[in-house]
């Protein structure tokens, strides 16, 4: 079992959840619910891993809140 961090956003226009794995080319999907998004991302990542180990272009570090006056 492998774990990949995914960044999740919600499109204000379509209300869909959109997710991607930072640095993993092609590892992105969307879904109407968080569960659907997670399932879709699992499927996409599994398909991409069939081609071999990913050459990650970046590493997810975290998020930061930025205060602006």
mmCIF file of the C-alpha atoms, coordinates in Angstrom:
data_MODEL
# 
_entry.id   MODEL 
# 
loop_
_atom_site.group_PDB 
_atom_site.id 
_atom_site.type_symbol 
_atom_site.label_atom_id 
_atom_site.label_alt_id 
_atom_site.label_comp_id 
_atom_site.label_asym_id 
_atom_site.label_entity_id 
_atom_site.label_seq_id 
_atom_site.pdbx_PDB_ins_code 
_atom_site.Cartn_x 
_atom_site.Cartn_y 
_atom_site.Cartn_z 
_atom_site.occupancy 
_atom_site.B_iso_or_equiv 
_atom_site.pdbx_formal_charge 
_atom_site.auth_seq_id 
_atom_site.auth_comp_id 
_atom_site.auth_asym_id 
_atom_site.auth_atom_id 
_atom_site.pdbx_PDB_model_num 
ATOM 1  C CA . UNK A 1 1  ? 0.000   0.000  0.000   1.00 0.00 ? 1  UNK A CA 1 
ATOM 2  C CA . UNK A 1 2  ? 1.396   3.395  -1.004  1.00 0.00 ? 2  UNK A CA 1 
ATOM 3  C CA . UNK A 1 3  ? 0.188   6.799  0.087   1.00 0.00 ? 3  UNK A CA 1 
ATOM 4  C CA . UNK A 1 4  ? 0.311   9.963  -1.997  1.00 0.00 ? 4  UNK A CA 1 
ATOM 5  C CA . UNK A 1 5  ? -0.638  13.414 -0.676  1.00 0.00 ? 5  UNK A CA 1 
ATOM 6  C CA . UNK A 1 6  ? -3.349  15.067 -2.747  1.00 0.00 ? 6  UNK A CA 1 
ATOM 7  C CA . UNK A 1 7  ? -4.257  18.734 -2.884  1.00 0.00 ? 7  UNK A CA 1 
ATOM 8  C CA . UNK A 1 8  ? -8.032  19.185 -2.975  1.00 0.00 ? 8  UNK A CA 1 
ATOM 9  C CA . UNK A 1 9  ? -9.911  22.278 -4.083  1.00 0.00 ? 9  UNK A CA 1 
ATOM 10 C CA . UNK A 1 10 ? -13.549 22.955 -4.890  1.00 0.00 ? 10 UNK A CA 1 
ATOM 11 C CA . UNK A 1 11 ? -14.521 24.679 -8.106  1.00 0.00 ? 11 UNK A CA 1 
ATOM 12 C CA . UNK A 1 12 ? -16.938 27.521 -7.270  1.00 0.00 ? 12 UNK A CA 1 
ATOM 13 C CA . UNK A 1 13 ? -18.541 27.296 -10.709 1.00 0.00 ? 13 UNK A CA 1 
ATOM 14 C CA . UNK A 1 14 ? -19.161 23.537 -10.996 1.00 0.00 ? 14 UNK A CA 1 
ATOM 15 C CA . UNK A 1 15 ? -19.101 22.722 -7.245  1.00 0.00 ? 15 UNK A CA 1 
ATOM 16 C CA . UNK A 1 16 ? -16.912 19.699 -8.089  1.00 0.00 ? 16 UNK A CA 1 
ATOM 17 C CA . UNK A 1 17 ? -13.992 18.674 -5.908  1.00 0.00 ? 17 UNK A CA 1 
ATOM 18 C CA . UNK A 1 18 ? -10.753 18.736 -7.880  1.00 0.00 ? 18 UNK A CA 1 
ATOM 19 C CA . UNK A 1 19 ? -7.645  16.947 -6.677  1.00 0.00 ? 19 UNK A CA 1 
ATOM 20 C CA . UNK A 1 20 ? -4.085  16.410 -7.811  1.00 0.00 ? 20 UNK A CA 1 
ATOM 21 C CA . UNK A 1 21 ? -0.901  14.855 -6.491  1.00 0.00 ? 21 UNK A CA 1 
ATOM 22 C CA . UNK A 1 22 ? 1.823   17.517 -6.494  1.00 0.00 ? 22 UNK A CA 1 
ATOM 23 C CA . UNK A 1 23 ? 4.682   16.642 -8.802  1.00 0.00 ? 23 UNK A CA 1 
ATOM 24 C CA . UNK A 1 24 ? 3.036   13.476 -10.181 1.00 0.00 ? 24 UNK A CA 1 
ATOM 25 C CA . UNK A 1 25 ? 2.326   14.250 -13.830 1.00 0.00 ? 25 UNK A CA 1 
ATOM 26 C CA . UNK A 1 26 ? -1.175  13.139 -14.826 1.00 0.00 ? 26 UNK A CA 1 
ATOM 27 C CA . UNK A 1 27 ? -2.338  12.353 -11.288 1.00 0.00 ? 27 UNK A CA 1 
ATOM 28 C CA . UNK A 1 28 ? -5.427  14.537 -11.163 1.00 0.00 ? 28 UNK A CA 1 
ATOM 29 C CA . UNK A 1 29 ? -9.171  13.976 -11.134 1.00 0.00 ? 29 UNK A CA 1 
ATOM 30 C CA . UNK A 1 30 ? -12.482 15.367 -9.925  1.00 0.00 ? 30 UNK A CA 1 
ATOM 31 C CA . UNK A 1 31 ? -15.624 14.182 -8.201  1.00 0.00 ? 31 UNK A CA 1 
ATOM 32 C CA . UNK A 1 32 ? -18.988 15.356 -6.917  1.00 0.00 ? 32 UNK A CA 1 
ATOM 33 C CA . UNK A 1 33 ? -18.080 14.220 -3.381  1.00 0.00 ? 33 UNK A CA 1 
ATOM 34 C CA . UNK A 1 34 ? -14.810 13.782 -1.508  1.00 0.00 ? 34 UNK A CA 1 
ATOM 35 C CA . UNK A 1 35 ? -15.324 10.012 -1.535  1.00 0.00 ? 35 UNK A CA 1 
ATOM 36 C CA . UNK A 1 36 ? -15.835 10.020 -5.304  1.00 0.00 ? 36 UNK A CA 1 
ATOM 37 C CA . UNK A 1 37 ? -12.758 12.188 -5.779  1.00 0.00 ? 37 UNK A CA 1 
ATOM 38 C CA . UNK A 1 38 ? -10.681 9.836  -3.602  1.00 0.00 ? 38 UNK A CA 1 
ATOM 39 C CA . UNK A 1 39 ? -11.878 6.804  -5.563  1.00 0.00 ? 39 UNK A CA 1 
ATOM 40 C CA . UNK A 1 40 ? -11.141 8.533  -8.882  1.00 0.00 ? 40 UNK A CA 1 
ATOM 41 C CA . UNK A 1 41 ? -7.656  9.541  -7.725  1.00 0.00 ? 41 UNK A CA 1 
ATOM 42 C CA . UNK A 1 42 ? -6.955  5.966  -6.585  1.00 0.00 ? 42 UNK A CA 1 
ATOM 43 C CA . UNK A 1 43 ? -7.917  4.687  -10.030 1.00 0.00 ? 43 UNK A CA 1 
ATOM 44 C CA . UNK A 1 44 ? -5.813  7.267  -11.880 1.00 0.00 ? 44 UNK A CA 1 
ATOM 45 C CA . UNK A 1 45 ? -2.756  6.698  -9.676  1.00 0.00 ? 45 UNK A CA 1 
ATOM 46 C CA . UNK A 1 46 ? -3.038  2.900  -10.033 1.00 0.00 ? 46 UNK A CA 1 
ATOM 47 C CA . UNK A 1 47 ? -3.146  3.253  -13.836 1.00 0.00 ? 47 UNK A CA 1 
ATOM 48 C CA . UNK A 1 48 ? -0.145  5.598  -13.836 1.00 0.00 ? 48 UNK A CA 1 
ATOM 49 C CA . UNK A 1 49 ? 1.844   3.210  -11.625 1.00 0.00 ? 49 UNK A CA 1 
ATOM 50 C CA . UNK A 1 50 ? 1.317   0.446  -14.206 1.00 0.00 ? 50 UNK A CA 1 
ATOM 51 C CA . UNK A 1 51 ? 3.825   2.360  -16.341 1.00 0.00 ? 51 UNK A CA 1 
ATOM 52 C CA . UNK A 1 52 ? 6.425   2.189  -13.548 1.00 0.00 ? 52 UNK A CA 1 
ATOM 53 C CA . UNK A 1 53 ? 7.581   4.338  -10.683 1.00 0.00 ? 53 UNK A CA 1 
ATOM 54 C CA . UNK A 1 54 ? 6.745   8.024  -11.055 1.00 0.00 ? 54 UNK A CA 1 
ATOM 55 C CA . UNK A 1 55 ? 9.514   10.552 -11.505 1.00 0.00 ? 55 UNK A CA 1 
ATOM 56 C CA . UNK A 1 56 ? 8.095   13.063 -9.039  1.00 0.00 ? 56 UNK A CA 1 
ATOM 57 C CA . UNK A 1 57 ? 8.763   16.632 -10.140 1.00 0.00 ? 57 UNK A CA 1 
ATOM 58 C CA . UNK A 1 58 ? 8.219   18.117 -6.676  1.00 0.00 ? 58 UNK A CA 1 
ATOM 59 C CA . UNK A 1 59 ? 7.497   17.087 -3.099  1.00 0.00 ? 59 UNK A CA 1 
ATOM 60 C CA . UNK A 1 60 ? 4.452   18.160 -1.118  1.00 0.00 ? 60 UNK A CA 1 
ATOM 61 C CA . UNK A 1 61 ? 5.557   19.976 2.016   1.00 0.00 ? 61 UNK A CA 1 
ATOM 62 C CA . UNK A 1 62 ? 2.355   21.378 3.482   1.00 0.00 ? 62 UNK A CA 1 
ATOM 63 C CA . UNK A 1 63 ? 0.170   24.441 3.557   1.00 0.00 ? 63 UNK A CA 1 
ATOM 64 C CA . UNK A 1 64 ? 0.695   27.841 5.144   1.00 0.00 ? 64 UNK A CA 1 
ATOM 65 C CA . UNK A 1 65 ? -1.702  30.589 6.127   1.00 0.00 ? 65 UNK A CA 1 
ATOM 66 C CA . UNK A 1 66 ? -0.580  33.972 4.930   1.00 0.00 ? 66 UNK A CA 1 
ATOM 67 C CA . UNK A 1 67 ? -1.993  37.030 6.693   1.00 0.00 ? 67 UNK A CA 1 
ATOM 68 C CA . UNK A 1 68 ? -2.326  40.189 4.635   1.00 0.00 ? 68 UNK A CA 1 
ATOM 69 C CA . UNK A 1 69 ? -3.323  43.485 6.228   1.00 0.00 ? 69 UNK A CA 1 
# 
